[in-house]
Amino acid sequence: MTVQIDDVRAALSRLEGRIRHTPVMRGDDGVWFKLEHTQHAGSFKTRGMFNQILAAGDLPAAGIVAASGGNAGLAAAHAARELGVTAEVFVPETAPAVKVAKLGKLGAKVVQVGREYAEAYAAAVVHASSTGALFCHAYDDPNMVAGNGTLGLELVAQIPSGFDTVLVAVGGGGLIAGVIAALHPAARVVSVEPETASALHSAIQAGAPVDVPVSGAAADSLGARRVGQIAYEMAVAAETPTVLVGDDAIVDARRRLWDDYRLAVEHGTAAAYAALTSGAYVPAPGERVVVLLCGANTNPADLV
């Protein structure tokens, strides 16, 4: 199951007027940043969630149900509010308080279950089945992937001089699959994961998606126990390089984004930049690199 660029183009048309076309910024070292953390509800997932819901057509009276470490739930809550339907979001008990509070502000009913995303996911699937609500997958859905990929089409228009590589933080894989659909083979798409939550890297090594242990600073947003099938198949087909970064590098990169650019992002987002700042990914001379900053649902208190 793969998503094609025509699917991404269709999503871009469907989403017109519902998403922000987020800006790009040139860093001091020549690296480009795609500021997707300024998207509605604070992350890229708003693109995919809107597209997934709109593509479903008429919605059931029970509304929508989503499972999330936080960001997909926020996107679901935002989209549901804008479309005038109810949203129920299942999150793990470890979800950051800032994300849980924001879910409530957006009008969603929040249910906290288990310690990991996988447990919240299982409970959400059962609930959707029993109520008839539309279950909106956080990453392994073709319409979710296509919607996420629209930011790749924006990048092409925003950087007319071109770019060679995009560094993408990976959890369940819905973002990187969309970026691959939009940009491969014209640009190289590189997966960046925490050493302690390496679902895509482990899947590629194993030859299929496998369960992995999840922990670390970025587990709230990159904590999928198993990468999605769509992302796995597309990453393998595109021969996507995978890079792993440690917690210390992620924390340091997040701090640098604040100190150097006053960009407040979550740890999972900072993982993409950590690939560069830690030396885990070393660009070739002249290589034009884009770092995708994908989410900002974080407590900024520890940045000052």
Secondary structure, 3 states (H helix, E strand, C coil): CCCCHHHHHHHHHHHCCCCCCCCEEECCCCCEEEEHHHCHHHECHHHHHHHHHHHCCCCCCCCEEEECCCHHHHHHHHHHHHHCCCEEEEECCCCCHHHHHHHHHCCCEEEECCCCHHHHHHHHHHHHHHHCCEEECCCCCHHHHHHHHHHHHHHHHHCCCCCCEEEEECCCCHHHHHHHHHHCCCCEEEEEEECCCCHHHHHHHHCCCCCCCCCCCCHHHHCCCCCCHHHHHHHHHCCCCEEEECHHHHHHHHHHHHHHHCCCCCHHHHHHHHHHHCCCCCCCCCCCEEEEECECCCCHHHHC
